[in-house]
Amino acid sequence: KNLLSRRVLQEQVMDTSTAVEASSPTFSSSSSCSLDDEMYDVFLSFRGEDTRKTFTDHLYWRLKHARVDVFTDENEIRRGEIIPDELKQIIERSRISVIIFSRRYADSIWCLEELEKIMECRRTLGQMVLPIFYDVYAEDVRKQTGSFAEAFQTHEVRFHGVKDKEEKIQSWRKSLTEAAGLDGGLVFSKIDGYEGVFIRKIIDDINRKLKSTCVGIATKQVGIESSKQEISNYVQVQVGIDSHLQDISTHLDAGGSNDVSIIGIWGMGGMESLYIKAIR
């Protein structure tokens, strides 16, 4: 009898799983909100020649390991001095932009164009921006001194007399000053810092930001016919709130000491089921 009951329950879960899967949105990562207008959790802006094969690569894979959906433009978009509309759309549809300021960041017009778009999205869309100062002084970025002064000297000589380019240079300066002045920026020094520890700090910070803004990831109606009653509830899961179990328990009425209840959990791999025998 017990085996037969379990088999019936399994068939019910499979039927419910199929129905939910057919009507459910695709989730890009465990930390992503299921919103149609979002593509990535994190957009990384960095100077490839400085950090692509070292710090940024380590950060990228640690974020992926933490199931954060992260975008970098390596081998994904054809490069040039003018960033394409495709990349601008990716920046707009990312939840957080992480800017890795390194010593030669401002040498790259591509990086400066990314930065300008990121700061525009912060002003107009409220996008979160996390500046990271990788072996560079925040003051050099904010005031364009040191290696950043050298970069702008090159740009000014190159575009001298070109009105629209001179205006663009001033816009880049403004974006650097604005970004470097944001609260919450993280600073790393090669002299006395451990990259692994620093990356862990970045990931923790990003996860906190993602969880604090990802409310109402999915609301689904799940109906399961048990031996005594039909369970049909709307369950809203909120990331970053420690009351998940309490929230589930308020929607779950086992009805007796011998009742078996089924909870369907939608995650990265699809529908999983838990058999819970209530003890009261």
VENPEQUI-V157748 format. One record per pair of residues at least 24 apart in sequence whose C-alpha atoms are under 8 Angstrom apart, sorted by the first residue. I is the first residue (numbers start at 1). J is the second residue. Records with the same first field share a line. If there is no record, write none. Layout:
I->J / J
This chain:
12->224 / 225
13->224 / 262 / 264 / 273
16->222 / 223 / 224
17->264 / 271 / 272
20->222
21->270 / 271
27->268
28->69
29->67 / 68 / 69 / 268
30->67 / 68 / 267 / 268
31->67 / 68 / 69 / 207 / 210 / 211 / 214 / 239
32->68 / 69 / 210 / 214 / 217
33->214 / 215 / 216 / 217 / 218
34->217 / 218
35->217
37->93
38->93 / 94 / 95
39->90 / 93 / 94
40->69 / 70 / 71 / 90 / 93 / 94 / 95
41->68 / 69 / 70 / 94 / 95 / 96 / 210
42->68 / 69 / 70 / 71 / 94 / 95 / 96 / 97 / 98
43->70 / 71 / 72 / 90 / 91 / 94 / 95 / 96 / 97 / 98
44->70 / 71 / 72 / 97 / 98 / 99 / 100
45->72 / 97 / 98 / 99 / 100 / 111 / 114 / 115
46->99 / 100 / 101 / 102 / 105 / 111
47->100 / 101 / 102 / 104 / 105 / 108 / 111
50->102 / 103 / 104 / 105
51->102
55->195
58->199
59->199
62->199 / 203
63->203
66->203
80->110
81->109 / 110
82->109 / 110 / 113
83->110 / 113 / 114
88->114 / 117
91->117 / 118 / 121
92->118 / 121 / 125
94->127
95->127 / 128 / 210
96->127 / 128 / 129 / 130
97->127 / 128 / 129 / 130
98->129 / 130 / 131 / 132
99->129 / 130 / 131 / 132
100->131 / 132 / 133 / 134
101->131 / 132 / 133 / 134 / 136 / 141
102->133 / 134 / 135 / 136
103->134 / 135 / 136 / 147 / 148
104->147 / 148 / 151
105->148
106->148 / 151 / 152
107->148 / 151 / 152
112->172
113->172
115->172 / 175 / 176
116->171 / 172 / 175
119->175 / 178 / 179
129->179
130->184 / 185 / 186
131->179 / 180 / 182 / 184 / 185 / 186
132->185 / 186 / 187 / 188
133->185 / 186 / 187 / 188
134->187 / 188 / 189
135->187 / 188 / 189 / 190
136->187 / 188 / 189
138->180 / 187
139->180
141->176 / 177 / 180
142->176 / 177 / 178 / 179 / 180 / 181
143->177
144->173 / 176 / 177
208->240
211->239 / 240
212->239 / 240
214->238 / 239 / 240
215->239
224->262
226->260 / 261
254->278
256->280
